[in-house]
């Protein structure tokens, strides 16, 4: 996975500032989150060399901020008891500072709800988007606009599913 981050030099000319893999990942054992870039709502300093993805990975952006990431979901091994899946989900969400985002997990242990609008594209895999009262099967290049709803991603295939996502901090009215 290669990121190319542009900016400006001291003369104001456009240049490559970063060319390489994401600096941080988390949860590779179940798929993983791969941070590409983050913003915090402040002005963009295009002359700096700061890697805004080189920080602890948390699920949601800061207030007024954004997150741009790849995420991968491995297939769920057959025969795993629900209480084991619940424990794994609890630990995974805790690791990314998001245990409070698991508001109603009665339908699936990975159900979660963030105060963000998310633009998500399934790049590879066979996935079901699970909602409280609905679900839809996704195929590669399907696009989801996730508007602060409780949801989970279920990998139906036998290989990892790969997504790209932009998360934008938002006020969500229900």
FENHUZI-V762189 format. One record per residue. N is the residue number from 1. RES is the residue in three letters. PSI is psi in radians with two decimals (none if undefined). BURIAL is b if it has 16 or more other ideal C-beta (glycine too) atoms within 10 Angstrom, else e. Layout:
# FENHUZI-V762189
[[N,RES,PSI,BURIAL] [N,RES,PSI,BURIAL]]
This chain:
# FENHUZI-V762189
[[1,UNK,2.12,e] [2,UNK,2.31,e] [3,UNK,2.40,b] [4,UNK,1.99,e] [5,UNK,2.14,b] [6,UNK,2.92,e] [7,UNK,-2.73,b] [8,UNK,2.59,e] [9,UNK,-3.07,e] [10,UNK,-0.39,e] [11,UNK,0.03,e] [12,UNK,0.20,e] [13,UNK,2.52,e] [14,UNK,2.37,e] [15,UNK,2.90,e] [16,UNK,2.18,e] [17,UNK,-0.64,b] [18,UNK,2.36,b] [19,UNK,1.76,e] [20,UNK,-3.03,e] [21,UNK,2.88,e] [22,UNK,2.43,b] [23,UNK,-0.39,e] [24,UNK,2.49,e] [25,UNK,2.81,b] [26,UNK,2.56,b] [27,UNK,0.50,b] [28,UNK,-0.41,e] [29,UNK,-0.47,e] [30,UNK,0.07,b] [31,UNK,-1.42,b] [32,UNK,2.71,b] [33,UNK,2.34,b] [34,UNK,1.81,b] [35,UNK,2.30,b] [36,UNK,-0.84,b] [37,UNK,2.64,b] [38,UNK,2.60,b] [39,UNK,2.80,b] [40,UNK,0.24,e] [41,UNK,-0.15,e] [42,UNK,2.98,e] [43,UNK,2.57,e] [44,UNK,2.19,e] [45,UNK,1.60,e] [46,UNK,-0.11,e] [47,UNK,-0.23,e] [48,UNK,2.91,e] [49,UNK,0.23,e] [50,UNK,2.25,e] [51,UNK,1.81,b] [52,UNK,0.03,b] [53,UNK,-0.07,b] [54,UNK,1.23,e] [55,UNK,2.92,e] [56,UNK,2.38,e] [57,UNK,2.16,b] [58,UNK,2.72,b] [59,UNK,-0.89,b] [60,UNK,2.67,b] [61,UNK,2.84,b] [62,UNK,2.94,e] [63,UNK,2.19,e] [64,UNK,0.04,e] [65,UNK,-3.13,b] [66,UNK,2.80,b] [67,UNK,2.42,b] [68,UNK,2.10,b] [69,UNK,2.76,b] [70,UNK,2.58,b] [71,UNK,2.57,b] [72,UNK,2.43,b] [73,UNK,2.12,b] [74,UNK,2.73,b] [75,UNK,2.57,b] [76,UNK,2.19,e] [77,UNK,2.45,e] [78,UNK,2.53,e] [79,UNK,0.11,e] [80,UNK,2.17,e] [81,UNK,2.59,e] [82,UNK,-0.65,e] [83,UNK,-0.51,e] [84,UNK,-0.76,e] [85,UNK,-0.70,b] [86,UNK,-0.78,e] [87,UNK,-0.77,e] [88,UNK,-0.74,b] [89,UNK,-0.75,b] [90,UNK,-0.83,e] [91,UNK,-0.68,e] [92,UNK,-0.78,b] [93,UNK,-0.59,b] [94,UNK,-0.72,e] [95,UNK,-0.52,b] [96,UNK,0.42,b] [97,UNK,0.62,e] [98,UNK,0.36,e] [99,UNK,-0.51,e] [100,UNK,-0.24,e] [101,UNK,-0.19,b] [102,UNK,1.40,b] [103,UNK,-0.54,e] [104,UNK,1.80,e] [105,UNK,0.37,b] [106,UNK,-0.51,e] [107,UNK,-0.58,e] [108,UNK,2.52,b] [109,UNK,-0.42,b] [110,UNK,0.15,b] [111,UNK,2.41,b] [112,UNK,2.83,b] [113,UNK,2.15,b] [114,UNK,2.78,b] [115,UNK,1.11,e] [116,UNK,2.77,b] [117,UNK,2.27,b] [118,UNK,2.37,b] [119,UNK,1.99,e] [120,UNK,2.35,b] [121,UNK,2.21,e] [122,UNK,2.04,b] [123,UNK,-0.64,e] [124,UNK,2.38,e] [125,UNK,3.13,b] [126,UNK,1.89,b] [127,UNK,2.56,b] [128,UNK,2.27,e] [129,UNK,2.04,b] [130,UNK,2.22,b] [131,UNK,3.09,e] [132,UNK,-0.84,e] [133,UNK,0.34,e] [134,UNK,2.93,e] [135,UNK,2.74,e] [136,UNK,2.42,e] [137,UNK,2.30,e] [138,UNK,2.55,b] [139,UNK,2.83,e] [140,UNK,2.38,e] [141,UNK,0.08,e] [142,UNK,2.53,e] [143,UNK,2.34,e] [144,UNK,2.29,b] [145,UNK,1.82,e] [146,UNK,1.97,b] [147,UNK,1.11,e] [148,UNK,0.50,b] [149,UNK,2.70,b] [150,UNK,2.24,b] [151,UNK,2.90,b] [152,UNK,2.73,b] [153,UNK,2.19,b] [154,UNK,2.10,b] [155,UNK,2.00,b] [156,UNK,-0.18,e] [157,UNK,-2.93,e] [158,UNK,0.23,e] [159,UNK,2.83,e] [160,UNK,2.52,e] [161,UNK,2.40,b] [162,UNK,2.26,b] [163,UNK,2.79,b] [164,UNK,2.46,e] [165,UNK,2.52,b] [166,UNK,2.12,b] [167,UNK,2.26,b] [168,UNK,2.14,e] [169,UNK,2.26,b] [170,UNK,2.71,e] [171,UNK,2.17,e] [172,UNK,2.10,e] [173,UNK,2.36,e] [174,UNK,none,e]]
